[in-house]
Amino acid sequence: MATAVLDMSMSLDGYVAGPNDGPGNPGGDGFMRLHEWAFTPDFQPRQSGPSAELMDRIGAAGAVVSGRRTAEQVDHWGGDHGGMGIPIFVPSHRPPGPDAAGYPLVTYVDGIVEAMARAKAAAGDRRVHVIGAYTGQRAIEAGVLDEVQIHQIPVLFGGGRRLFDVLPARIELEILEVIDTPEATHIRYRVPR
């Protein structure tokens, strides 16, 4: 069975997007600072070490669940997230805009529970790569998220979009793995049921 993993890079003060996040500025001001752990200065994926291994996990996903806001800001990754050729499910109570119609791998579904069920079925025994702060919060609230992978970046953004602003209650997580590198501390947690 597939494991659904919310995978996010986050500043020490809890931001996953910088100030002025919007369609013309996906991820906001300074967003790429949150991803320097995974890419070289010329934006090429790192080829060795813990960063490459963590990116390989993402690349081995069998499906993606992405928040609508995230998907639309990046034009649904041109219909193919990271060139992986896997289905992308977008939970939303509204129909997709016309731009999504040209992307056969992108499917809008009614809500997080259905999106996750369809993604897990599509992924088989591979992981489901979950993206987006609001989507992650709703998945935790609905009890359909299995793990959280945080790439904790040693920077204080001081503003932007936080990952866990609104949760229904306190949630204790179990630490599964910690990888410390000069660029980031990577912490993987199990979400209890």
N, C-alpha and C positions, 0 to 999 in steps of 0.2 A: 504494500500500500504506500502511496505517495506521502511524503512529509511536506507540509506547508511551512515555509520559512520566510518570515519578514526579514529582509536583508537591507540594512540601511547604514550609510555613513553618517556620523553625527558629531557635532562639536561637543566639547566638554560641557557647555551650558545647555545642551539638549536640542540644538537646532539642526534640522536636516535640509533646510534651504535658507539662503541668506535673505537680507532685506530686498524689497522690490521684486519679489518672485512673481512672475506673470508670463503670459504667452510670448511677449517679446524678449523676455529675459528668464528662460526656464531655469529654475533652481536659485534664482536671485543673484545678487551681488556676492562675489567671492565663492560661488558654489563649487568651482573646480578645486578649491582648497580642500574640500571634504573628500576628494577622490584621488589626491596625489599619492596615496598609499598604493593604488592599483595601477597608476599610469606614470610613464616617464615624463619629463618636462615637455617633450614634443608630442604628448598624448598617445603614445604607443603603450599597449599593455606590457606590464613587467613580465619577463620571460622566465624568471627563476625565483626561488625563495618562497616564503609564506604567502606573499601577496599573489604570486602566480597560482599557488595551490588553492587559495581562497577564490580567486576568479575562475579557476577550473570547476569548482563546485557550482558556481552560478551558471557557468556554461553547460553544465551537465543536466540542467533542469529539463523537465519534460513539458512544462507549461508555465505560463506567467499569469498572475492576477495583479492587475494594476488599477489604481484609482483613476477615475475619469479625468480629474484635473491633471494628473501627471501624464496620462496617455495623450490627452488633447494638446498639452503644452509642447510635446515633442512630436506632434503629428503621428502618433501611434508607432513611432520608430520606423516610419515608412512601411508599416505592416509586418515587420520582421524584427523583433527585439534582439539586438546584438547579432543578427544574421544567423540565429539558431534554428530558424524554420519550425518553430513550435507555436502552438495556439496561445493567443493572448485573450484573457477574459477580463472584461471591464464591468464591475458591478455598478449598476445605475438604474434608477427608477424612471429615467427619461430615455427615449430612443436616441440612438447615436446621430451625430451630425452627418451631413452628406460626405464629408471628407473620409469617414471610416468605411464607406461603402466600397471603396476600391481596394480594401485590404481583406482578403479572404481568411487570413489567420486571426483577425480581430473579431471577437464576438461580444456584444453587449448583452448582459443578462440581468435579471431583476433581483438585485441584492447580493450581499456577500455570501450568504449560505449557498445559494444556487451557483454563484461564480466559483466558489471553492469546491463544491461537489463536482462540477463539470471539469475543473482544472485537475483535480485529483484523478478523476476517471481517465482523462486524456494523458496524464503523466505516467500512469501505470506504477512502476516501482521506482521511478525517478522523483526528484523533488519538485515542488511547486515554488517558483520564485515569486514572492509577494513584494510589491512595491507601493509606497505611498503612506503618509502619516495617517490620514483619515481611514484609509482602507485597513491598515494594520490595527487601528483602534477598534474598528467595527468587527474585524475578524476575531480579536481577543474577546470582545464583548459577546459575540455569538458562539464562542467556544469552538471555532473551526481553525484556529492557528496552532501549530504544533511547536514551532521554535521561533526565536528571535536571534538574529545574528547582527550584532552592532559592531561597526568599525569606529571605535572611539578615537577621534582626532584631537591632538593636543592644541586646540585653539578655542578661544572664546569669541563667538560671533556677536553676542550682545543684542541680537535681533534677528528676525526672520520667521520661519515656520518651525514650531517645535514638533517633535515626534509624538510625545505622550501628553498633550495638554488636557485631554478629556477622556477619562476612563470611568467605568461605572462603579468601581470599587478598588480597594487595595488588592494587588495581585502579587503573590510571592512567586519568584521564578527560581528554577534550579540551574546552576551554572554547569554546563556540559564541557566547555573547553575555553581556555584562555591562551591566546597567542600574542606575545608582546614583541613589537618591532619598533624601530626608531620613528617610523611614520605614524603608527597607530597601535592601539591595543584592541585586538579582535576578541570579542566575547560572545560565545554562543550559549543561549539559554533554552531550557525546556519550559513550555507554558503548561501549567497543571490543568487538569480537567476536573 
